[in-house]
């Protein structure tokens, strides 16, 4: 069982943590939740923000879920200490900085995903332990620092007592582990481009040090292309062309700014999650902060906390549950019926959480194989799915079967049907009830009919189409002929077939079997496989490989969008294809 230290913290932290854990409870996961204290109230009562008992709890658990933390400037922190501790020189150090430095959590991982339309999906990885936030911030300079800056005219005019200096610390140790984490993350998530955001044209020596380390380490990851861009240019392209990025790595301050910009690009801090990862420890927190002015009002958006929890589940190896939680949040966001004020709605914190929980509940009523992967495939072009199948060495195209209703796009689990010819003696018996199987087809299915490609009679028409639509069937592919094309096109029902004919099949064939394997050309269709169809035709995705095929096809489409964006921005086509891995757009060899 995985143990999690839960630290609700300050402001809206306890509210969003509480409702998020109520939602997660629906997943029935092997989690041992242990609660502790952290934050501003600990400072006000004890003069520490992370009590020793909390450190002990963190050491005893596998990871940590943090709600939100309030931090205040030096004067305000001193003023809110207990009376007997004021003036004693107790330093206030942000609890998140303490967590990151004491636990060695050097990588701050911030996904930036278009939850609404799926147009971009990249991750900002910010260095946590050095850079401009390393803590070397001094006002009133000693001799060594003064000697370093006294030649600047502003320092000379101010003197050492009225000059401040902040040092940007960048070490080989810190740079190397961050870059390696970025490359490994890119590999796990199928990204082909790692972008380093810095300012090497101004910060020349530290920037050159970073470039040297990148060039060296990149040799160990030949499948991932690299680039170094000025941080201001990265900010522009995050707004204009966010789909061009895969993994974006930056030092502490630049990463802090870019990751918050990423939150804005994806819709606001109410959707922004984060994880802080080290070689041995980790903690996960939403990005939005404690918002003390909103505490207790029930207005806070819990989605960032839910998405943060999904990140935590991924980290613990519970990635299926993490995906279920993300998908449930996505469905609520896209529906727009139950969202908080920041997303244009009026729902309260607990109402949003119940809506997400309801999506989990509806998903749990599906078969174990679920319809989530079916819905993912239904959003993909068959050409992308075909590329993904090809990358796995799997043939899936139903050769010779053509789309009969232009503009339809669908996917569903195969319900297989086979016919057999009726001999001369059988023909005398007339109507054979050959289509009565349709009463038993589950909603969400895709009917695949095999009549050996025969065009001597029809196996589908307008009557069956109307019944299929009422039953929630997602489409039909016939290895044979269909009729009543005009009526079926008017209905918008996804229909695919080998041919069309007006010859009746009522006394020419009879039902042979349902649920048995069908072979069409070189492709075997098994009951429960997923059939995907659009204007290109129809193909079959084996049920056991559906998740991998969907993931690869999604990467194909991201790659193609990135290439299109690069070309639109002025790149040559050959350069854009090389940069974004067009030779293997599915990421084969990266995440296979």
N, C-alpha and C positions, 0 to 999 in steps of 0.2 A: 504494500500500500504506500502511495506517495504522501509525504507529509508536507504541509504548507503552513508557513507562518503568516497569519493574516493580521496586518497592521492597518486599521481603518484610518488613523491619523486625524486630521483637522477639517474644519469647515464642512464641505459637502462630502468629504471622504467617507464617513460612516454611512451616509445615505446610499451612495452608489455602490459601496461594497455590500451592504445588506441586501439590496434588491438583486445585485448580480449573483450573489451566492444562492438566493432563492431560485433563480433561473437555472443555475448550474446543477442544483439538486435534482432537477428533472432528468438529467443525463445519467444519474445513478453511477457515478464514477468512484473508483477506489481512492478517495482522498481523505486524509486525516488532517482536518483544519484545526490549527492551534492559534488562539488569538493573543495579541500582545499590544503594548502601548508605545507610541512614538509621537513626537511633534511638540506643538506649542504649549499644550497644557502641561506636558512633562517639564518643559522649561520654566513655566510660571510657578509650578509647585515644587520642583526639585532642583532646578538650575542645570538640568541636562536635557537634551532633546532625544537622546537614545539611551534609556536606562540600561544598566548592566544586565538586568533580567531579560531585556529584549535582545541584547546581543547573545545571551545564552540560548534563547529560543531560536534565533536565526541559525546558530551553530548546530542545533539539534534537528533541524528540518531540512528538507530537500531544496526548497526554494521559498520565495517570499512574495506575497501579494500585498501591495501598498495602496492605500486609498488616495490620500492627498496630504500635502505638507504645507503649513504656513511658515514662511520665512520673513523676517523683518530686518530693517537696517540696524546698525550698531546701537544707536541711541534708543530706539524703541525697544530693542531687546533688553538693554540694561534697565530701562524703566519698568519692565514687567517682571523682573526677577522678584522672588520673595525679599522682603525688606532686609532680612539679615544677610542676604547674599549680595546686595548692591554694593558696588565699590570694591569688591574683593578681587576683581580682575579675572573673573570666570569668562573665558572666551565663548562667544556664540558661533558655532560652526554648523552650517546647514546640514540637517540629517541626511539628505540625499548625497551630499559630498562625503560625509562620513561613511555611509554605506558603500559608495563606489570605491573609496580609497582603502578602507579597512578590508573589504572583501576582494579587492583587485578586480573590480567590474569595469573593464576597460572599453567594452563595446556597448554603446547605446543604440539599440536597434529600433528604428521607427518606420514601419510600413506606410507607404503612401499609395492608396488603392482607390480607384474610381468605383465605389460601391454601387452607385446608381446605374452607370452604363457600361462599366468594364472596359473603358478606353485606355487606361493606363494602370500599371501595377509595378512599382519600383520601391526600393527601400533605401533610406538614409541611415548610414552607420556612422555614428559620431564617436570620436575618441573621448573617453571619459576622465582620464586621470592626469593629463598634462596640458600642453598648449597654453593659451592665455588664461585658462581657469586653474592653473596648477597651484595657485595660492601665493605666488611671488609678486605681491602687490604692496608697494611701500610708499608711504608719504613721509617726507623728511629723510634725506639720503645720507648714508654713511660715506666714508671716504672712497671706498671701492666703487660704489654705484655712482657717486658724484664724478669721479674721474672718467667714468664711461659716458656720461651725458653732458658734462659741463661745457663741451664745445658747441652745443646747440644754443643759438642766440636767445631763445625763450628761457632756457634753463639759466643761462648766464645773467639774464635780467631779473630772475626770480630768486636765485640763490638756493642752496641745498635744502634749507628748512621749508621752502615753499614749492618744492618740486616733488612730483610723484612719478613713480616708475612701475610698470607692469611688465614682467618678463614672459616671453613665449617659450615654454620649454618643449623641445622636441628631441627625443632620444632614439637611438637605434633600437633599443629594446621595445619602447612604446610603439614606434612606427611599425616595426616588423610584425608584432603580434596583431596589431589592428589590420594591416594589409592582408595577412594570412587569413584572419577571420573573414574579411570581406571576400576574398577569393573562394574560401570554402562555402560561405553563404551563397555566393553566386552559383556554385556548382550544385548545391542542394536544391536550389529553387529554379534552376534552368535558365539563368541569366547569362548572356554572352558578352556583356559589356560592363566593365568596372570603371567608373569615373571618379577621379580624385579631384576634389574642389579645394583650391588653395589660392595664393596670390604670389606666384613665383616671380612675376615681373617687378614686384616691389620688395617682398621679403626674400631677397635673392639667395642668401646663404642657407637659411633654414629651408627655403623652397627647393634649392638644389639638393640638399641632403635628402629630402623627401623623394625627389625624382630618382636619385641614385638607388635608394632602397626599393622603390617600385620597380625599376628596371631589373634589378637583381631577382626579386621575389617572383616577378611575373614569369620568369623562365620555368618555374615549377608548375605553371598553370597555362599551358599553351592553348587550351580551348576557350579561354576568356581574354578578350581584347581589352586594352587599357587606354586611358587618356587622362591628361591633367588639364583642367580648365580653370580659368580665373573664376573665383567664387561669385563675382557679380554677373558674369556671363551665365553661370549655372542658374542663378536666381531668375534671370530672364527666361531661360529655356524651360525651367520648371513651370513657369506660368504659360508660356507660349506653346511648348511641345513636350509636355511631361512624358509622353509615350516613348521618347527617345532614350530614356534612362532605364538601367537595370539595377545595378547596385552603385550607390553614391557614397563615397567615403570622404570624411573631412575631419580636421582637427577640432578641438573642443568648442571654441566660440563659433567658428564658421558652421560647424555641424549643428550647433544649437539654433542658429538663425535659420539655416536651410530646413531643418526638420520642422520648425514652426511654420515656415512658408509652405512646406508640404502639407501640413494640417489644413492650411487655408485652401490649397489647391483641391484637396479631397472633400471639402465641405465644412471645415471648422474644427475647433478643438474638441467638440462633442463627439467626434468620430476618431480621434487620434489616440492610438495605443502605443506603448513602448515596452521594451525589455532591456534590462541592464545585465550583461553577461560577462562572466570571467571564466577562468580555467576551472574554478572549483565552486564558485558561488553564483547567485543570480537573484534579481528581484524584478517585479513587473509592476508598472503603475500607469494610469492614464496620464495624458499630457496636460490636462486642463488646469491643474492646480486646485487649491482648496476653496477659492471663491467664497471667503467668509461672509460677504454681504448677502449671499444667497442661501446660506446654511439654514436648514429647517423649514424652507418654503416649499419643498417638493417640486422645484422647477428644474433641477439639474438633469442634464441628459446622461442616462446611464450607459449609453452605447459604447463610449470610449472604455468604460470599465469592463463591459462585456467583451469587447474586442481584445482588451488587454488580457483578460482571463483566457480567451482563446489562444493567445500567444503563449501563455503559461502552460496550457494543456499541450501545445505542440512541443514545448521544451521538455515536458515530462514524458514524451513519447505517446501521448494520447491524441494524435493528430486527427484521427477520424472524428472524435468528439469536438476538437477545436474547429474543424471545418464545419461541422453541423451547427455549432454556435455562430460562427461567422455568417453562414448561409441564412440562418434565422434572422440575424440582425439585418442582413441585406434585403431580405423580403419585406421586413417592416419599413426600412428606409424607402424602398422603391414604391411601396403602397401609399406612403405619405398620409395614411389615415390616422396613425397614432405616433406622432413625433412631437418633440418639445419645441419651445419657442425659437431656439436657435436654428432649427431646420424648417421654420415657417409654420409650425403647428401650435396646438394649445394643450397637449397632453402633459400630465404630471409624470414625475419620475417613476412611480409605481405602475402607472398605466402603460408606459412604454415597456417596462420589464415584463408585465403580464402579456403584452402583445408578442414579445419575443418568445416568452415561454410557451405561448399558444402555438407559435410556429414550430417549436420543438415538439410539442404534443402532437400536432398534425403529421409531422414527419415520422414520429415514432409509430404511427398506425400503419405505415407502409411496410411491405415485405422487407426482410433484412437487407436484400440487395438494394432496395430503395429506389426512388425516382430522382434523387438529386443528380446522379450522373446522367440520367436520361435528359433532364432539363439542361444540364451543361452542354450535352451533345446537340440538343435542339437549337441552341444559340449559335452553333458553329456551322460554317460553310462545309458542304460535303467534300470540297476540294481539300480543305485543311484536314478533315478527318481521314481522307484517303492518304494524304502525305504521312499522317501519324501511323496509320496501319502499315504503310509501305516501310516506314522506318523500323518497324518491328518484324518485318518479313511476313506479314499477314495479308492475304488477299481478301477483300471484302466487297468489291463492286459486283452488283448483280447485273452481269453483262446482258445487254439486249433489252433490259427493262427501262422504259422511258417514262418521264413525267408527263401525265396527261392533263394536269391542271396547273398552268403557269402561275408562278408567284407564291406557291405554297412552300412551306419549310416546316418540317416536323421530325419527331423521333419518338419511338415507343418500343416496348418490349415485344419480341416476336411471339405471335400465336400462330403456329404452323398448321396448315390444312393441305391434305393431298386428296386428289380425285383419281378415279379409275374409270376407264371407258365401260359403257354398258354394251354387252353383246347384242346381237340381233334378237335373241329371245327376250332379253331384258328390255329392249326398246319397246316391245309390245305393251309393257306394263305402264308406259307413260311417265308422268312426273315422279322424280325420285327423291324429292325433299333434300336436295344436295346442299342447300345453304342453311339448314336449320341449326348448324353449329353456332351461328352468330349469336344465338340467345345465351350461349355460355361463355362468350369472350369477355374477360375482365376489362373494366375501364382502364384507359391508359395503354392498352395494347396496340400493336401494329400487326394487322393480319397479313400473313404471307401465304398465298395460295399457289400450289404447284399443280398445274395440269400439263406438265411435260412440254411447255411452250406451245401447245396446240392452239391453232387459230380456227379450228373447225367448229367451235362453239364458244359461247361466252360464259364466264364464271363470275361476273360482277356487273351490277347495273345500278340504276337510280334508286330502286326500292331498298337494296342492301345498303346503299350510301346513306339514305335517310335514317335507317335503323342504326347504323354504325355511329352516326353523329349523335343520336339520342343516347346511346350507350357510352359515350365518351371515348370511343375508339379513335386513335390518333392518325390512322392512315391505313392504306392497303396497297400491297404489291402483288401483282398476279403474274405468275410465269405461265402466261396464256393470254386470252383475249377478254376485253371488257366492252361494254356497250353504253349507250345513253350519255355520251361524252358531254354534249351541250348542257344537259341538266346537271351533271356532276360538276362541271366547271362553274355553273351559276351558283352552286351551293358552296364552292370554295373548299371542298373536301380533298385532302392530299391523296391522289390516286396515281399508281404507277403500273405499267403493264408491258407485256411483249407486243401485243397487237390490239386492234379494235375490230369488232365485227358485230353485225346484227344477228348472226345465227344463234338461235337459242341453244342452251345447254340442258334444258329441262329433261330431255329423254335421251341424252347422249352420254352423260357422265353421272356417276354417283359418288357420294362421299366415301373415301377410303379410310383415312385416319386423321386425328388431330393430335398435336403435341409431339409428333415424331420428327426426326431430322429430315431436312429437305436439302437436296443438292441441286444447285442452279449453276450450270457451267462448272467452274472450279471451286465454287464457294458453298460451304455447308452452312445452312441456317438451322440453329437449334432453338427450341422453345426457351425463351428468356433472354436470348441475345438481343442486342439493341439495333433496330433498323433506323437509319437516318436518311431522309429524303429531301431533295429540293429540285430546282430546275435542272441540275446536272444529272439527276438520276437518283438511284437508291443504292445504299451499301449496308453491310452488316458488320457490327462490332461485336466480337465474342464477349460474352458477359464477364468472363474472368479477367479480361484485359481492358475493360471499359474505362476504369479510372485512369490508367496509364495513357490510353488513347486520348481521352478527353484532355488530360494535362498536356500531352504533346501537341495536340491540335490547337489548344489555347496558346501555347508558345509559338506555334507557326503563325497564328494571326497577329500576336504581339510583334513578332519579328517583321511581318509584312507591313504593319502599321508604322513601325519605327523606320523602315526603309522608305516608305512613302513620305514620312515627315522629314527625313534627311534630304530627300530629293527636293521636296517643296522648299526647304531652307537653303537650297543651292548646291547640294552635294552632287557629284557625278553618280550615276546609277551603279557603276561597277564598284566605286568606293563605298557607297552606302550598303551594297550587298555584302561586301567583304567585312565591313565594320560590324554589321549586325548578324553575321553568321548565316547568310542565305544558303550556304552549301548544306548545312544541317539545321534548319530553322526550328526543328522540334527539340533540339538540345540533346540528341542522341550522343551517348558517351559522357554527358554531363550529369544526367539524372536517371539514366536507364535503370 
